[in-house]
Amino acid sequence: MKRLLEFDTVRIIALHGSPESHVWMSHVEGLPKIGDEGTILHLSPPDDPDDPSTLYIVESNEEPHEGTRPLWIAEFSRDELEFVSRPGQEVNR
């Protein structure tokens, strides 16, 4: 399993719990779903991508409508995410 770091692009491959339980900010336009892609903004304590208890704060990569908030910003465990790409590297699709 590839190590996930801040600013990596990831795809949601599972949701443990409801989409609502993942939402990290209440001021968003939608909910995360399997297949959505986003960018890791932050790692939550213990902030170690090798620690299975680290959580990942991810922002939707879907373009918001002009003048609106991001579609979603949500928190995921490592096993809910799949690596897609890293800035400066070729896209893995």
N, C-alpha and C positions, 0 to 999 in steps of 0.2 A: 504494500500500500504506500503510495507516494506521500511524502510529508507535505502538509498544507501550511502555507505561510501567508502573512498579510499581503494583500493585493493580488493573490492568485485568483483566477477565474475558476469557479466550481459549478457543478450541476447537482441538483437535489436528486438523490436516488432512493430516499426513504424518508418517511415522516413518522417518528415515534411520538404518538400523541396527535392531537388535532392541529391543523394549521394555525389556529388562533393561539395555541399554547406556545408556538415558536416566535410569535411576533414580539419584537424587542422594543419597538416604539409604537405608541398608540396613534400617532399622526401619520398614517400611511394610507395608500389608496386601495390596496388589495391584500391578498394572503398568498403565502408561498405554496407551491404545489410541485409534485414530482415532475421532473423534466425542466423546471425553471433553472436559469443560470444566474449567477451573481458573483460579486467580488467580495473577498474577505476583507473587512475593514479592521477587525480587531480580534485578538485571541483573549478569552476570559481566563482568569486565574484557574490553574497555575501558569498560564501563558506559555506552556511548553508543548509544541506540536507533537512531541513524543509521549506525552502523558495522556492516557485515554480519558481522563476527566476534564481535559481542556475543552471549552466550548468555543465555537466560531461565530462571530457576528458577521453576517453577510447582507449586502445590499443588492437588491434586484438589479440586473443589467437591462431589464426592459426599459425602454425610453418612456419616461413619464409624459403625460400630456403637458403642453406648455403651461407653465405657471402652477403646476401641481407638485405635490411631494413625491418622493420615490414610491414605486409600486409597493415595496415592502422592505423592511429591515428586520431580520429575524436571527434567532440563535439556534445553532445546530450542533449535534455531536459529530465526531469524525465519521462514524459509520453511516451517517445520513448524506454524506457529501462525496462527490467524485471529482478528482482533479481534471480540469480542462486545459488550462494554460497558465503560464507565468509571464509577467511583463518581460519583454526582451527575448522571449523564446518562441519558437514556432507553435502554432495552435495545434492541439492534439484532438482532432474530431473524428 
